[in-house]
Amino acid sequence: MSKLEVAASVLIGIFIIAFAAVLIFAIRMVGLSPGDTALLIIVYALTILLAIRGLRWL
């Protein structure tokens, strides 16, 4: 792996962890309905998949 790929992997990992923390905090604070919670989880999963796909293009 090149230095660019390692840096991108680290940044994506930090982004995933930070976004998960914000997502959990939002669900607890707002008290979202199960439908809204499911929608947020789907968006989060798609974000992770797109980040991984983008990393492969480097």
KABELJO-V706581 format. One record per residue. RES is the residue in one small letter. PSI is psi in degrees with one decimal (* if undefined). BURIAL is 1 if it has 16 or more other C-alpha atoms within 10 Angstrom, else 0. D_CENTER is the distance of its C-alpha to the mean C-alpha in Angstrom with 1 decimal. Layout:
res->RES psi->PSI burial->BURIAL d_center->D_CENTER
res->RES psi->PSI burial->BURIAL d_center->D_CENTER
This chain:
res->m psi->138.0 burial->0 d_center->22.4
res->s psi->169.1 burial->0 d_center->23.1
res->k psi->-34.0 burial->0 d_center->22.2
res->l psi->-42.0 burial->0 d_center->19.9
res->e psi->-39.6 burial->0 d_center->17.9
res->v psi->-45.2 burial->0 d_center->17.7
res->a psi->-41.5 burial->0 d_center->16.6
res->a psi->-40.0 burial->1 d_center->13.9
res->s psi->-42.9 burial->0 d_center->12.7
res->v psi->-45.3 burial->0 d_center->12.9
res->l psi->-40.7 burial->0 d_center->11.1
res->i psi->-40.3 burial->1 d_center->8.1
res->g psi->-43.9 burial->0 d_center->8.3
res->i psi->-42.3 burial->0 d_center->8.9
res->f psi->-44.1 burial->0 d_center->6.1
res->i psi->-44.6 burial->1 d_center->3.7
res->i psi->-44.6 burial->0 d_center->6.8
res->a psi->-42.1 burial->0 d_center->7.6
res->f psi->-37.6 burial->0 d_center->5.2
res->a psi->-40.7 burial->0 d_center->6.2
res->a psi->-43.8 burial->0 d_center->9.6
res->v psi->-40.1 burial->0 d_center->9.9
res->l psi->-46.4 burial->1 d_center->9.2
res->i psi->-42.6 burial->0 d_center->11.8
res->f psi->-43.8 burial->0 d_center->14.0
res->a psi->-41.6 burial->0 d_center->14.2
res->i psi->-41.1 burial->0 d_center->15.0
res->r psi->-41.0 burial->0 d_center->17.7
res->m psi->-41.7 burial->0 d_center->19.1
res->v psi->-25.8 burial->0 d_center->19.5
res->g psi->53.3 burial->0 d_center->20.4
res->l psi->154.0 burial->0 d_center->18.8
res->s psi->161.5 burial->0 d_center->20.6
res->p psi->-35.3 burial->0 d_center->19.4
res->g psi->-43.4 burial->0 d_center->19.0
res->d psi->-38.7 burial->0 d_center->16.7
res->t psi->-43.8 burial->1 d_center->14.7
res->a psi->-40.2 burial->0 d_center->14.5
res->l psi->-42.9 burial->0 d_center->13.6
res->l psi->-40.2 burial->1 d_center->10.6
res->i psi->-38.5 burial->0 d_center->9.4
res->i psi->-44.4 burial->0 d_center->10.3
res->v psi->-40.8 burial->0 d_center->8.5
res->y psi->-43.8 burial->1 d_center->5.1
res->a psi->-40.8 burial->0 d_center->6.7
res->l psi->-36.8 burial->0 d_center->8.0
res->t psi->-43.2 burial->0 d_center->5.3
res->i psi->-44.7 burial->1 d_center->4.7
res->l psi->-41.3 burial->0 d_center->8.5
res->l psi->-35.9 burial->0 d_center->9.3
res->a psi->-41.7 burial->1 d_center->8.0
res->i psi->-41.7 burial->0 d_center->10.1
res->r psi->-40.5 burial->0 d_center->12.7
res->g psi->-35.5 burial->0 d_center->13.0
res->l psi->-35.7 burial->0 d_center->13.5
res->r psi->-26.2 burial->0 d_center->16.2
res->w psi->-14.2 burial->0 d_center->18.0
res->l psi->* burial->0 d_center->18.6
